[in-house]
Amino acid sequence: MNKRALETIRLLYNHTNCYVSGAFIAKSLSVSPRTIRNDIKMINGIAATHGFYIESKKSAGYKIDIKDKSKFNLFINNQYLKDELLNFNNQESRVHFILSKLLILDNYVKIERLSERMYVSDTTVKKDLKVIRNELDKYELQLISSPYYGLKIEGSEFQKRYAIANMLLDKPYHKHTFDTDKINDLKEQLIKLINQFQITIPDVKLENLVIHIYIAMFRVDNKFMIADKDNIFQNFEYYDAELKHFFQAIVGLLEQRYDVILPIEEKQYIKAHIAASGIVSKKYELIDRKEINDLIHQMFNKIQDVFQINLDNELELKKNLALHLSTSINRYKYKMNIRNPILTEIKKNYPYAFDIALVGGKVIEEAFKIKISESEIGFLALHFQLVLQKSQSVTEKIRATIVCASGMASSELIKYKLLENFGNALTMTNSQQMYELSKETLKNTDLIIATVPLSREYDVPVITVNTILTQEDILQLNHFINNYDKNENEQLIEIFDLKNGINSKETLLTAIESDLKQLDYIEPNFLKQVYEREAVATTAYGNLIAVPHPVTPQAKQSFIYVIKLDKPIKWETKEVQLIFCLGLKQHTTVDMKPIFKKLSYIINDFNVVLNLISQQNNADLRLAYKTISNETKLN
């Protein structure tokens, strides 16, 4: 059955006590009355089997007669199963639908009405309310329940608009609530003004600006106004003088083209969005601000303390962060967080940069006594990822000396195989016989690769391999390269375990804490900080994977704890069966970039995940995990 036919049934279901004219249905669905007549004829051809029938009455229209409600509900839900966004057997769809009704109507709605509209039971709706309350908490909004009136959302108009923007506007099934033609026209008009005033604005921030201006018009049209009792928006001044003229042009556009009268508070609201959006004119030159520079310096110090990454010489990063923070700090203060449409991709593909941004974000939070949203952390992560990629591309290779007792040909063969497998990570300094080795000849060497056991110890690490490299040799070298640090070769401890009978995230994390305490690997606050990290942003990244870890170092030894469960468990909204628990000790010298790169590779390749969860013992899980090093080309 097509969507138009389903919408026809839905429309009639909403008017079960009266007849609805064919002309009204046709206009609602943007088709002709004849098309509606044909659709209803088709619907009635199968309706009896599913417990309903559509009556037709001349000069009155159509009316739905539900003869068996359980059959009817089953039929409707089965039809909507084909479209995940409209499938109310799916909790996410129900939650968004309920939020749309409560936020847009801004009035009491009875649970019975919601359950009927979604063809589910009252009990199902009541179970969804916990999720809805958790969502609303993010916006400092409350869900009020009254036994006589139903449900209602209470809170400031300011926060309601953010909730609408973040949770509703981009959902396809709200196209009948919002005027998409008007949104598209508004975007076109703003682009004209952007070009006129030579404004520079990323696409993401343009989309956010369009959304918030449209919502302002939408709410004003429906008599829901901003009440700026604390004069918050008067704190926003333009750091770029050209934006003042841009703002005035936007107000003129809205009042003339869209016939909307904006009170002074609404104008200040739009002005605040422009000032906090981070857009600049092409004439703008960043003013050096001491408080911003001091904040960035504190962020860099904290990042170096946690990750051993020195960012002091990254002048481009400092400049980009200064520009970002000069406009975003007011956003943070007043919870004017913009949507980040690529947040999921950032977390999956750049988990290391995201964690660095979390640590930097903590510095900002402590400085201003505020909370920064996950979306905003994602934007910060992009700045750090740029530096990580640059540093990765210029990373100095490990200088290796080959010691081979079988002669020059064998030595050259080993050299060829090493370059074939590790050319991006190794450079061959020279080939020597054992007797030639000395402090002088090893002066420019970071690693000795030998085909024979050496008779004495040297100041550089030694790896013994076969003359014809085996898979085990390659794995051994991979492991060394991935954990190599030129300054101090602290090794990342790897632990592997298969756990059965775990049925919740909480049970699992408690078991992990118990295991790590027995090994004496963690500090007392480890688990507490893992939960704090989860509260900021879940570490369940999809594809059955979670990477729980504290934001700051809480380990006595740096480790990765790889766990495979016998069956998936619920982790927030995702299923998880493969866990990579990370712990770093204070001032660790372990380079975490290759670890996070490897995890990103696993997260994004479900075949690799399936291979890992198919392993039946710890040894096989360890081997399967180590084998991935070669596939990911981390060198």
C-alpha positions in Angstrom: 0.0 0.0 0.0 1.4 3.4 -0.9 1.9 6.3 1.5 -0.9 8.3 0.1 -3.4 5.6 0.8 -2.0 5.3 4.4 -2.3 9.0 4.8 -5.9 8.8 3.7 -6.7 6.1 6.3 -4.9 8.2 8.9 -6.9 11.3 8.0 -10.2 9.5 8.2 -9.1 7.8 11.5 -8.6 11.3 13.0 -12.2 12.1 12.1 -14.0 8.9 13.1 -17.1 10.7 14.3 -17.9 12.5 11.1 -17.8 12.3 7.3 -14.9 13.9 5.5 -15.3 15.2 2.0 -13.3 13.9 -0.9 -12.4 17.4 -1.8 -10.9 18.0 1.7 -8.9 14.8 1.6 -7.7 15.6 -2.0 -6.6 19.1 -1.0 -4.8 17.8 2.2 -2.8 15.3 0.1 -2.3 17.6 -3.0 -4.1 15.3 -5.4 -7.4 15.3 -7.3 -10.7 14.0 -5.9 -10.7 11.3 -8.6 -7.4 10.0 -7.3 -8.9 9.8 -3.8 -11.9 7.8 -5.1 -9.5 5.4 -6.8 -7.4 5.0 -3.6 -10.4 4.3 -1.5 -11.7 1.7 -3.9 -8.3 0.0 -3.7 -8.2 0.3 0.1 -11.7 -1.2 0.5 -10.5 -4.2 -1.6 -8.4 -5.3 1.3 -10.0 -3.5 4.2 -12.4 -6.3 5.3 -9.5 -8.7 6.0 -8.0 -6.1 8.3 -11.0 -5.2 10.4 -12.2 -2.0 8.8 -14.2 -0.5 5.9 -14.4 3.1 4.4 -18.1 4.1 4.0 -19.0 6.5 1.2 -22.0 8.8 1.4 -23.1 11.1 -1.4 -22.9 14.8 -0.6 -21.2 13.9 2.8 -17.9 12.2 1.9 -16.1 9.3 3.6 -16.0 7.8 7.0 -13.9 4.9 8.4 -15.7 2.1 10.2 -13.4 0.1 12.4 -15.0 -3.4 13.0 -12.0 -5.1 14.7 -9.6 -2.6 16.4 -6.8 -5.2 17.1 -6.7 -6.3 13.4 -6.8 -2.7 12.2 -3.9 -1.7 14.5 -1.9 -4.7 13.4 -2.5 -3.9 9.8 -1.5 -0.2 10.2 1.7 -1.0 12.1 2.7 -3.6 9.6 2.3 -1.1 6.8 4.4 1.5 8.7 7.1 -1.1 9.4 8.2 -0.6 5.8 9.1 3.0 6.6 11.3 3.3 9.8 10.5 7.0 10.2 6.7 6.3 10.3 6.9 3.0 12.1 5.4 3.5 15.6 6.6 0.1 16.6 9.9 1.9 16.7 10.5 3.9 20.0 12.5 6.6 18.3 9.7 7.4 16.0 7.1 7.5 18.8 9.3 9.8 20.9 9.8 12.3 18.1 6.1 12.2 17.3 5.1 12.8 20.9 7.6 15.6 21.2 6.4 17.2 18.0 2.8 17.3 19.3 3.7 18.6 22.8 6.3 21.2 21.6 4.3 22.5 18.6 0.9 22.6 20.3 2.4 23.9 23.5 -0.8 22.7 25.3 -2.1 19.6 27.2 -2.4 16.4 25.1 -4.0 13.3 26.5 -2.1 10.0 26.5 -5.2 8.3 25.0 -5.1 10.7 22.0 -1.4 10.1 21.4 -1.8 6.3 21.6 -4.8 6.3 19.2 -2.8 8.5 16.7 0.1 6.1 16.7 -2.0 2.9 16.9 -0.2 1.7 20.1 -1.4 1.1 23.6 -1.5 3.6 26.4 1.1 1.5 28.3 3.5 1.8 25.4 3.2 5.6 25.4 3.8 5.7 29.2 7.0 3.6 28.8 8.2 6.2 26.3 7.8 9.1 28.8 11.1 8.3 30.6 13.0 8.7 27.3 11.1 11.9 26.6 11.9 13.3 30.0 15.6 12.5 29.5 15.6 14.3 26.1 13.8 17.4 27.6 16.3 17.5 30.5 19.0 18.5 27.9 17.0 21.7 27.3 16.0 22.4 30.9 12.4 21.6 29.9 9.9 19.6 32.0 7.2 17.1 31.1 4.1 17.9 33.2 1.5 15.1 33.7 -2.0 15.9 34.8 -4.6 13.1 35.4 -7.4 15.3 34.0 -5.6 17.2 31.2 -2.8 14.9 30.0 0.8 15.9 29.1 2.4 19.3 28.6 5.9 20.6 28.3 6.9 23.5 30.5 9.9 25.8 30.3 11.2 28.9 28.6 10.3 29.7 25.1 14.0 30.1 24.4 14.7 26.5 25.3 11.6 25.2 23.5 12.9 26.7 20.3 16.2 24.8 20.7 14.3 21.6 21.3 12.2 22.1 18.2 15.3 22.9 16.1 17.3 19.9 17.3 14.6 17.3 17.6 12.0 18.1 15.1 12.8 20.2 12.1 14.9 17.8 10.1 12.5 14.8 10.5 10.7 13.9 7.2 7.5 13.1 9.0 7.1 16.7 10.1 6.8 18.1 6.6 3.1 18.8 7.2 3.8 20.8 10.3 6.5 23.0 8.8 6.4 24.9 5.5 9.3 23.5 3.6 8.7 25.9 0.7 9.0 28.8 3.1 12.2 27.4 4.6 13.8 26.9 1.2 12.7 30.5 0.1 14.2 31.9 3.4 17.5 30.1 2.7 17.6 31.5 -0.9 17.0 35.1 0.4 19.6 34.7 3.1 22.2 33.5 0.5 21.5 36.7 -1.5 22.1 38.8 1.5 25.3 36.8 2.4 26.7 37.5 -1.1 25.6 41.2 -0.9 27.4 41.8 2.4 30.4 39.4 1.5 29.7 37.2 4.5 31.7 34.0 5.0 29.6 31.2 6.5 30.0 27.4 6.5 27.0 25.4 5.1 26.3 23.9 8.6 26.0 27.3 10.2 23.9 28.6 7.3 21.5 25.8 7.9 21.4 26.5 11.6 20.7 30.2 11.0 17.9 29.4 8.5 16.3 27.0 11.0 16.4 29.4 14.0 15.1 32.3 12.0 12.3 30.2 10.6 11.4 28.8 14.0 11.3 32.4 15.3 8.8 33.3 12.6 6.8 30.1 13.1 6.5 30.7 16.9 5.6 34.4 16.5 2.9 33.5 14.0 1.5 31.1 16.6 1.7 33.8 19.3 4.6 32.2 21.3 7.0 35.1 22.0 10.5 35.3 23.6 10.4 36.9 27.0 14.0 38.1 27.7 13.5 38.9 31.4 17.2 38.7 32.1 18.3 40.8 29.1 20.5 37.9 27.9 20.4 38.9 24.3 21.6 42.4 25.0 25.0 40.9 25.9 25.6 39.9 22.3 27.5 42.6 20.4 28.9 42.2 16.9 32.6 41.5 16.8 32.4 42.3 13.1 30.9 45.7 12.3 29.7 44.5 8.9 27.3 42.1 10.6 25.3 44.9 12.0 24.2 45.9 8.5 23.6 42.3 7.6 21.3 41.9 10.7 19.3 45.0 9.7 18.8 43.7 6.2 17.5 40.4 7.6 15.0 42.1 9.8 13.8 44.1 6.8 13.5 41.0 4.7 11.4 39.1 7.3 9.0 42.0 7.9 8.5 42.9 4.2 8.7 39.5 2.4 7.0 37.3 5.0 4.7 39.9 6.6 5.8 39.2 10.2 6.0 41.9 12.9 8.9 41.2 15.1 8.9 42.6 18.7 12.1 44.1 20.0 12.9 40.8 22.0 12.5 38.8 18.8 14.9 41.1 16.9 17.4 40.8 19.7 17.0 37.0 19.6 17.8 36.9 15.9 20.7 39.4 16.5 22.1 37.0 19.1 22.0 34.1 16.7 23.9 36.0 14.1 26.5 37.2 16.6 26.9 33.7 18.1 26.9 31.8 14.9 30.6 32.4 14.0 30.0 34.0 10.7 32.3 36.8 9.6 32.6 39.2 6.7 35.5 38.9 4.3 36.8 42.2 5.6 37.0 40.9 9.2 40.3 40.7 11.0 40.5 38.8 14.2 41.3 41.0 17.2 43.8 39.4 19.6 42.0 38.9 22.9 44.0 38.0 26.0 41.2 36.0 27.7 40.8 33.8 24.6 44.5 33.3 24.3 44.8 32.4 28.0 41.9 29.9 27.7 43.6 28.2 24.7 46.9 28.0 26.6 45.1 26.3 29.5 43.4 23.9 27.0 46.7 23.0 25.5 48.3 22.4 28.9 45.5 20.1 29.9 45.7 18.2 26.6 49.4 17.7 27.0 48.9 16.5 30.5 46.4 13.9 29.5 47.6 12.9 26.0 51.2 14.0 25.9 50.5 16.0 22.8 52.4 19.4 22.6 50.2 21.9 20.6 52.1 25.0 21.6 53.7 25.5 18.1 50.4 24.9 16.2 49.8 28.5 15.3 47.1 27.7 12.7 45.2 25.7 15.4 45.5 28.6 17.8 44.2 31.0 15.2 41.2 28.8 14.3 40.3 28.1 17.9 40.5 31.8 18.7 38.1 32.6 16.0 35.8 29.7 17.0 35.8 30.6 20.7 35.4 34.3 20.2 31.8 33.6 18.9 31.0 30.3 20.6 31.6 31.2 24.2 28.4 33.2 24.4 26.7 30.2 22.7 28.0 28.0 25.5 27.0 30.4 28.2 23.4 30.8 27.0 22.9 27.3 25.7 22.5 28.5 22.1 24.1 25.4 20.8 23.9 24.8 17.1 23.1 21.5 15.6 26.0 19.4 14.3 24.6 17.2 11.5 27.9 15.2 11.2 28.3 14.5 14.9 27.8 10.7 14.5 30.4 10.6 11.7 32.9 12.6 13.8 32.5 10.3 16.7 32.9 7.2 14.6 35.8 8.3 12.4 37.7 10.7 14.7 37.2 9.3 18.2 40.7 10.4 19.3 40.1 14.0 18.2 36.7 13.9 19.9 38.3 12.8 23.2 40.9 15.6 22.9 38.0 18.0 22.4 36.3 16.6 25.5 39.3 17.4 27.6 39.7 20.9 26.0 35.9 21.4 26.6 36.3 20.5 30.3 38.7 23.5 30.6 36.1 25.8 29.1 33.4 24.4 31.3 35.5 25.0 34.4 36.5 28.5 33.4 32.9 29.6 32.8 30.9 27.2 35.0 28.9 25.9 32.1 28.1 22.7 30.3 29.1 22.3 26.6 26.8 20.2 24.4 28.0 17.1 22.5 27.4 18.9 19.2 29.7 21.7 20.2 32.4 19.2 21.3 32.1 17.7 17.8 32.9 21.1 16.2 36.0 21.5 18.4 37.1 18.0 17.5 37.3 18.9 13.8 40.0 21.5 14.7 42.1 19.0 16.6 41.6 16.3 13.9 43.2 18.7 11.3 46.3 18.9 13.5 46.4 15.1 14.1 46.2 14.4 10.3 49.0 16.9 9.7 51.2 15.4 12.4 50.5 11.9 11.1 51.6 12.9 7.6 54.9 14.2 8.8 55.7 11.7 11.5 59.3 10.7 11.5 59.8 7.1 10.5 61.4 4.5 12.8 65.0 4.0 11.7 65.8 0.2 11.5 69.1 -1.7 11.2 68.9 -5.2 9.8 71.2 -7.9 11.3 71.3 -11.0 9.1 73.7 -13.9 9.4 72.8 -15.4 6.0 74.5 -12.8 3.8 73.7 -9.8 1.6 71.0 -11.5 -0.5 69.0 -12.6 2.5 69.4 -9.2 4.1 68.1 -7.5 0.9 65.1 -9.9 0.8 64.2 -9.0 4.4 64.6 -5.3 3.6 62.3 -5.7 0.6 59.6 -7.5 2.7 59.9 -5.0 5.5 59.4 -2.0 3.1 56.6 -3.8 1.4 54.7 -4.2 4.7 55.9 -1.2 6.7 57.2 1.3 4.2 55.2 4.1 5.8 56.6 3.5 9.2 60.2 2.1 8.8 63.2 3.4 7.0 66.2 1.0 6.7 69.3 2.7 8.0 71.8 -0.1 7.0 72.4 -3.8 7.2 75.1 -5.1 9.5 76.7 -8.3 10.7 76.5 -9.0 14.4 80.2 -8.3 15.0 79.8 -4.9 13.4 77.3 -3.7 16.0 78.5 -1.0 18.3 77.3 2.2 19.9 78.8 4.2 17.1 77.2 2.1 14.2 73.8 2.2 16.0 73.9 6.0 16.6 71.1 6.7 14.1 69.1 3.5 14.8 65.8 3.2 16.7 65.2 -0.5 16.2 67.3 -3.6 15.4 65.6 -6.3 13.4 67.8 -9.5 13.7 67.5 -13.0 12.2 69.7 -14.4 15.0 69.7 -13.9 18.8 72.2 -11.2 19.7 75.0 -12.0 22.1 74.7 -8.8 24.1 72.1 -6.0 24.9 72.0 -2.6 23.2 70.4 0.7 24.0 67.8 0.2 21.3 65.0 -2.4 21.2 65.6 -5.7 19.3 63.1 -7.8 17.4 64.1 -11.3 16.3 62.5 -12.5 13.0 62.9 -15.4 10.6 64.9 -14.9 7.4 61.7 -15.4 5.4 59.2 -13.3 7.3 56.3 -15.2 8.7 52.8 -13.9 9.6 53.9 -14.0 13.3 56.9 -11.8 12.5 54.7 -9.3 10.8 52.3 -9.2 13.7 55.2 -8.8 16.1 56.5 -5.8 14.1 53.1 -4.3 13.8 52.6 -4.4 17.5 55.9 -2.7 18.1 55.2 0.0 15.5 51.7 0.7 16.8 53.0 1.2 20.3 56.3 2.8 19.5 57.2 6.1 21.2 60.7 7.6 20.5 60.9 9.3 23.8 60.0 6.4 26.1 58.8 3.0 25.0 56.0 2.6 27.5 53.9 -0.4 26.4 50.1 -0.3 26.2 48.9 -3.4 28.2 46.4 -5.5 26.3 43.8 -7.6 28.1 41.3 -9.9 26.4 38.3 -11.7 27.9 35.1 -13.4 26.9 32.2 -12.7 29.3 28.9 -14.6 29.5 25.6 -13.8 31.2 26.1 -10.0 31.2 22.7 -8.4 30.7 23.2 -4.6 31.2 25.7 -1.9 30.7 25.9 -1.3 34.5 26.6 -5.0 35.2 29.4 -5.0 32.6 31.1 -1.8 33.8 31.0 -3.1 37.4 32.6 -6.4 36.2 35.3 -4.4 34.3 36.0 -2.3 37.4 36.4 -5.5 39.5 38.7 -7.1 37.0 40.9 -4.0 36.7 41.1 -3.6 40.5 42.3 -7.1 40.9 45.1 -6.4 38.4 45.8 -3.1 40.3 45.5 -1.1 37.0 43.1 1.6 38.0 42.6 4.5 40.5 39.6 4.6 42.8 37.7 7.1 40.6 38.0 5.1 37.4 34.4 3.9 37.2 32.9 7.1 38.4 34.7 9.0 35.6 33.6 6.4 33.1 30.0 7.2 34.0 30.8 10.9 33.8 32.2 10.4 30.3 29.1 8.5 29.3 26.9 11.3 30.6 28.6 13.8 28.2 28.4 11.5 25.2 27.7 7.8 24.9 30.7 5.7 23.8 28.4 3.2 22.0 29.4 4.0 18.4 27.2 1.5 16.6 28.1 -1.7 14.9 27.9 -3.5 18.3 30.9 -1.5 19.7 31.4 0.6 22.8 34.6 2.2 24.0 34.1 3.2 27.6 36.8 5.3 29.3 37.3 8.2 31.7 37.9 11.7 30.3 41.0 12.2 32.4 43.8 9.6 33.3 42.5 7.3 36.0 44.8 4.3 35.5 48.0 3.1 37.2 49.0 1.3 33.9 47.9 2.3 30.4 45.8 -0.5 29.0 43.1 -1.6 26.5 40.7 -4.2 27.8 39.0 -6.0 24.9 35.8 -7.9 25.9 33.5 -10.0 23.8 30.0 -10.8 25.2 28.1 -13.9 24.4 25.1 -11.8 23.4 24.5 -8.0 22.8 23.3 -5.8 25.7 21.5 -2.5 25.5 23.8 0.6 25.7 21.6 3.7 25.7 19.9 3.4 22.3 22.4 0.9 20.7 23.2 -2.8 21.0 26.7 -3.6 22.2 28.6 -6.9 22.1 32.3 -5.8 21.7 33.9 -3.6 24.2 37.2 -1.8 24.1 37.8 -0.3 27.6 40.6 2.2 27.6 42.7 3.5 30.6 45.6 5.9 30.6 47.9 6.6 33.4 49.0 10.2 34.3 51.7 11.5 32.0 51.6 8.4 29.8 54.0 8.2 26.9 51.8 5.8 24.9 50.8 7.3 21.6 47.1 6.9 21.4 46.7 8.0 17.8 47.2 4.5 16.3 45.0 2.9 18.9 42.1 5.2 18.1 42.7 4.9 14.4 42.5 1.1 14.8 39.3 1.4 16.7 37.8 3.7 14.1 38.7 1.1 11.5 36.9 -1.6 13.5 33.8 0.6 14.1 33.4 1.3 10.4 33.9 -2.3 9.1 31.1 -4.6 10.3 32.9 -7.6 8.8 35.8 -7.0 11.1 33.4 -6.8 14.0 31.7 -10.1 13.0 35.1 -11.8 12.9 36.0 -10.6 16.4 32.7 -11.7 18.0 33.0 -15.1 16.3 36.1 -15.9 18.4 35.5 -18.6 21.0 38.5 -18.1 23.4 40.8 -15.4 24.7 43.8 -16.5 22.6 41.8 -16.4 19.4 40.3 -13.0 20.3 43.8 -11.7 20.9 45.1 -13.0 17.6 42.1 -11.7 15.7 42.6 -8.2 17.2 46.3 -8.2 16.5 45.8 -9.3 12.9 43.8 -6.1 12.4 47.0 -4.1 12.8 48.2 -5.2 9.4 44.8 -4.5 7.7 44.4 -1.0 9.1 47.8 0.1 7.7 48.5 2.0 10.9 52.1 2.3 10.0 
